[in-house]
Each structure stands twice: as structure tokens, then as C-alpha cells.
Amino acid sequence: MAKKNSTKRPDKIIPMSNKWIQEADLKTGAFTAQAKKAGMSVQAFARHVLKKGSKYSETTKRRARLAQTFKKMSKK
């Protein structure tokens, strides 16, 4: 039996526009500030936050995923 994805998803799939990042409501520097406060680099903090069992808020976890996405985009 396959595991179900544990993340909550809306019933309707909303198509993503090509300019999703311009439309995003970002708080500039919020995740970087959290990483500095924790004494880590942004990417190290993102890995730390996304580890299984971490107690960070869902907002922080989303910011960590976004930081990893931006890192991947910068390599292209």
C-alpha cells in the first residue's frame, strides 16, 4: 500500500502563472534573519528546518523550501 502525501492540498488545482514569483507576497530577508539568528548559512538552516521531526512553523518550512528553490534556480 502506497503512502499518502501528508501535506494538505486544496481540492482544486490552481494553474500556476509564469510570473509566480512576482506575484508572491515575500517578506524580504525574513528567512535570512532567522538563519543568522540560528548561527547558520541560509542553505544550512533550510536543511535543518526541513529535517524530519523539526518543530518549526509551517511558514518557516515554506520559506526553507523557497530558499532551496531559489538556490536551484540560480544554477541555471
KABELBEL-V291737 format. One line per field, one symbol per residue. ss: DSSP state (H for helix, E for strand, L for the rest). Layout:
ss: ???
This chain:
ss: LLLLLLLLLLLLLLLLLLLHHHHLLLLLLHHHHHHHHHLLLHHHHHHHHHLLLLLLLHHHHHHHHHHHHHHHHHLL
